Amino acid sequence: MTAVLELRDAGYRYRRAASPALDGVSFAVETGRSVGLVGESGAGKTTVLSLLLGLASPTSGAVLFDGAPLDRRDRTVMREFRRGVQTVFQDPYSSLDPRQSVGRIVGEPLASLRIASGADARGRVADALRAVSLPADAAGRYPHEFSGGQRQRIAIARAIVSRPRVLLADEPVSALDVTTRIQIIELLGRLAEAEGMTIVMVSHDLSVVASLCEQTVVLQGGRVVEQGRTADVLGSPSDPYTRRLLASVPRLPV
C-alpha cells in the first residue's frame, strides 16, 4: 500500500537545545490507514506533528508526501499539501474564534485554499456539519453556544470540509469527559471509513489509540522505540518503555 506521509530518518533540533528533539525517526503512514503516535510528554510527539503538518522542516532526514520530499519553499507543492492534510487540535475552546459564526469557522479552509465559494461553500459547510451530527442551524450560531464535545465536532467539521486525504488529530479528546471522548472517537472512526481518510492520532493515552488506530508508533526521547500493528504493540510489547506506558496510562472504557 502507498505511503501518503512518511518521515525518513528525520531529526530536529530546536535552537540552543542541548540535545535533538527528534533523532532518526522513521515511519510511514499508508493511505487509508489509521496510525497512533504515543509517548509521554517530551517524547517528541508535538515535533513529529509539526513536521507532518509542514510547519517545520527536519534538520536532517526528510518528510515525504506521496513519495516526494516536502519542500516548504515550493508554493505549488504546499498548496496541494494543505488541501490534502488537515488537523484537529487538542482544545476545542481555544481553537475556535469566538467572534466568528460556526459557518464561517467551518468554511474557512474552503476560502483560504480557494476550493469553493458562495452557494457551493455553504453546501459543503452544511454537509460537514451534518457529517459530525450537528444541527442544521449550527452554522448561524457561535462557539460559546455549544458544549465542549460539540465544539470539538465543529473543529472536526472544519478539518473535513475540504475533504482532505489525511486528518492529523492532536490529542483530540484529552480535554473532554469520558462519555464525550467515546463519542468523538467513534465519530472519527465512522468518518475515516465513510470518507476513506487516513488518520494520524497523537496521544499520550494508549487506550484511545487502541480503539481507533490500526498501527502504533511509540516515541521515547525523540526516538522510535517500537512500531507495528496496534494489536501486536499493545498485546505483546517488545520494549520496556511500551510496557511501562501500558501499566501506567488509565484505560478508556470502550
C-alpha positions, 0 to 999 in steps of 0.5 A: 500500500502507498505511503501518503506521509512518511518521515525518513530518518528525520531529526530536529533540533530546536535552537540552543537545545542541548540535545535533538528533539527528534533523532532518526525517526522513521515511519510511514503512514499508508493511505487509508490507514489509521496510525497512533503516535504515543509517548509521554510528554517530551517524547517528541510527539508535538515535533513529529506533528509539526513536521507532518503538518509542514510547519517545520522542516527536519534538520536532517532526514526528510518528510515525504508526501506521496513519495516526494520530499516536502519542500516548504519553499515550493508554493505549488507543492504546499498548496496541494499539501494543505488541501490534502492534510488537515488537523484537529487540535487538542482544545476545542475552546481555544481553537475556535474564534469566538467572534466568528459564526460556526459557518464561517469557522467551518468554511474557512479552509474552503476560502483560504485554499480557494476550493469553493465559494458562495452557494457551493461553500455553504453546501459543503459547510452544511454537509460537514456539519451534518457529517459530525451530527450537528444541527442544521442551524449550527452554522448561524450560531457561535462557539460559546453556544455549544458544549465542549464535545460539540465544539470539538465536532465543529473543529472536526467539521472544519478539518473535513470540509475540504475533504482532505486525504489525511486528518492529523488529530492532536490529542483530540479528546484529552480535554473532554469527559469520558462519555464525550471522548467515546463519542468523538472517537467513534465519530472519527472512526465512522468518518475515516471509513465513510470518507476513506481518510487516513488518520494520524492520532497523537496521544499520550493515552494508549487506550484511545489509540487502541480503539481507533488506530490500526498501527502504533508508533511509540516515541521515547526521547525523540526516538522510535522505540517500537512500531507495528500493528496496534494489536501486536504493540499493545498485546505483546510489547517488545520494549520496556518503555511500551510496557511501562506506558501500558501499566501506567496510562488509565484505560478508556472504557470502550 
